[in-house]
Amino acid sequence: MAVVKDKKASSKANESNYSIKKEEPVSVKNTPVTESAKAVNMAFGRENYLLMLAGIGLLIIGFTIMASDKEEFGFGFMGLTLGPIVVILGFIVEFFAILRKPNVQ
């Protein structure tokens, strides 16, 4: 046994559920932003980004050193000692760059 609903009643119910409320626009005051306020809003400062680039450079150099080892399967000094040390230094520089608090002047 099928139940037949009134189409007008169901369309009115749908309209009330999905009605769009009109809100007043929010006005924003034009206030000048000072240099110190800009620095506070930034997550990282210029020094942080430079340290991050230095860390990425160390990582690239370390992996290149490991890849350029002439010994079989990279079991030489460059592949087992020098390259991983440079890569670890790169990660240390990256962590330092992320955790360092930017200077606000």
C-alpha positions in Angstrom: 0.0 0.0 0.0 1.6 3.3 -1.1 1.3 6.6 0.8 0.5 9.6 -1.4 1.7 12.9 -0.1 0.4 16.3 -1.0 3.0 17.9 -3.3 2.3 21.5 -2.1 2.8 20.6 1.5 6.1 18.8 0.9 7.4 21.7 -1.3 6.6 24.2 1.4 8.4 22.0 4.0 11.5 21.8 1.8 11.5 25.6 1.2 11.4 26.3 5.0 14.3 23.9 5.6 16.5 25.5 3.0 15.6 29.1 3.3 18.5 31.6 2.8 18.9 34.2 5.5 20.0 37.6 4.4 22.7 39.2 6.7 23.9 42.7 6.7 27.4 43.2 5.3 30.2 43.7 7.7 32.1 46.9 7.4 35.8 46.9 7.9 37.6 50.0 9.1 40.6 51.1 7.0 43.4 51.1 9.6 47.0 51.3 8.6 49.1 48.2 9.5 52.5 49.0 11.0 55.7 47.1 10.2 55.8 45.6 13.7 52.2 44.3 13.3 53.1 42.7 10.0 56.1 40.9 11.6 53.9 39.6 14.4 51.4 38.0 11.9 54.1 36.2 10.0 54.8 32.6 11.2 58.5 32.8 10.2 60.9 35.7 9.8 63.5 36.2 7.0 66.2 34.5 9.0 64.0 31.4 9.5 63.5 31.1 5.7 67.2 31.6 5.0 68.0 28.9 7.6 65.4 26.6 5.9 67.1 27.1 2.6 70.5 26.3 4.1 69.1 23.1 5.6 67.6 22.1 2.3 71.0 22.8 0.6 72.7 20.6 3.2 70.2 17.8 2.6 70.8 17.9 -1.1 74.6 18.0 -0.7 74.4 15.0 1.7 72.3 12.9 -0.6 74.6 13.8 -3.5 77.6 12.7 -1.5 76.0 9.4 -0.7 75.0 8.8 -4.3 78.5 9.7 -5.7 80.4 7.1 -3.6 82.6 5.0 -5.9 82.6 1.9 -3.8 80.3 -1.0 -4.6 76.7 -0.5 -3.1 77.9 2.8 -1.5 79.9 1.0 1.2 82.8 3.5 1.1 83.6 6.4 3.5 81.5 8.9 1.6 78.4 6.6 1.5 78.5 5.4 5.0 80.0 8.2 7.0 80.3 11.6 5.3 77.0 11.7 3.5 74.8 10.7 6.5 76.6 13.2 8.8 75.9 16.0 6.3 72.2 14.8 6.0 71.8 14.8 9.8 73.3 18.3 10.0 70.8 19.4 7.4 67.9 18.0 9.5 69.3 19.7 12.6 69.4 23.1 10.7 65.8 22.5 9.5 64.5 21.9 13.1 66.4 24.9 14.4 65.0 27.1 11.6 61.4 26.0 12.4 61.8 26.4 16.2 63.7 29.6 16.2 61.6 32.6 17.2 61.6 35.4 14.6 63.0 38.8 15.6 60.4 41.5 15.8 61.8 45.0 15.5 
